[in-house]
Amino acid sequence: MNNLSKYIFICAITAAILFVAWYFSNILTCILISAVLALVGHPVMEFLTSLRIGKIKMPVSIAALITLVAIAGILSGVILFIIPLLGKIVSEMSALNLEEINSKLAIPLQDINIKLHELFPTMDKGFTIEQMLMEKIRAIFSFSLFTDAFNSVTSFIINTFVSIFTIVFVTFFFLKDNSTFPNMILIFVPDKYEENTRRAISSINALLIRYFTGISIEAIFITIINTLGLHLICGVSFQMSVVLAFLSGVLNVIPYIGPLTAGAFGTIMGIISFYSSGTDPNLAVETLKLICVFTATHLVDVFIFQPYIYSNSVKAHPLEIFLVILIAGNVAGITGMLIAIPAYTVVRVIAKEFFSNFKLVKKLTDKM
């Protein structure tokens, strides 16, 4: 087989694999979620399997089951805790008199609106900041957003339960035998590259275990800090504080963009919550307090949490991470930004293992 034929064959095989991955994307997504959960549960598995009572060692199957139950319990607990709070807040917000809030916001924002129109003469004369905010709030709490998602309740429930069952089933076996997922990959690897692939998978597992464990701990701490700050310093109700703090912890998984989005949304919702409680807050003071809480939490995250997580897990320069996230965001939006760092870690490990003779690869992987 000449070189041209070989390259055509490789391209054809790659295209076929990509097509199969796209066609069975739902199944592939469940498998990837299971792999992530198995990585997060790996430290628990190691701890349980290391326990001994005399000469008796805990069976791997029992350890995997306990780990799986622990993960499911934590996720279920978070969902059962957040959903009632979120439902109550949505109910309260849907009963707001938005026109009244709009008129209250118009007074302190009047000077800012005048300045905006002076700076941008071509701006629509009817544009005001409070009007824009009200439109966004109406969109957030418009129940028509939910009708499309639940237009087929039966189908939704069936698909959800099938996905959950698949994830639970696959995660159990990934936890029980941590070679299951690597062996699935090795099926598609030629024999001469099998050893390199095994080393790459081992390195990827080690890096991703540290990364996913780190961001889970980071999200928990950010949720706690923001809850305390919003409730104790800003005076936001405890229910709203928990929901906004939890949202900021989840969005923080998206580096750079996530904290900004959470801070902006949290500040707006915090102000709205003051008006919904019947108080007439000092807009400038309360806004500043809310911004300070989110900013302080973000600074703690940037200078304490992230250096440890990113430097000790993915071992990449912050500028690399920033560029990768921007590129991933342009290509695949929020989903791309969420998977950018794990995917980049996988690519770097594979590049180091198979293309280490290239100068660019050496530069990008010299800290690994």
Secondary structure, DSSP 8 states (H G I E B T S, - for coil): --HHHHHHHHHHHHHHHHHHHHHTHHHHHHHHHHHHHHHHHHHHHHHHHH-EETTEE--HHHHHHHHHHHHHHHHHHHHHHHHHHHHHHHHHHHT--HHHHHHHHHHHHHHHHHHHHHH-TTS-TT--HHHHHHHHHHHHT-THHHHHHTSSHHHHHHHHHHHHHHHHHHHHHHHH-TTHHHHHHHTTS-GGGHHHHHHHHHHHHHHHHHHHHHHHHHHHHHHHHHHHIIIIIS---HHHHHHHHHHHHHHTTSTTHHHHHHHHHHHHHHHHHHHHTT----HHHHHHHHHHHHHHHHHHIIIIIHHHHHHHTT---HHHHHHHHHHHHHHHHHHHHHHHHHHHHHHHHHHHHH-TTSHHHHHHHTT-
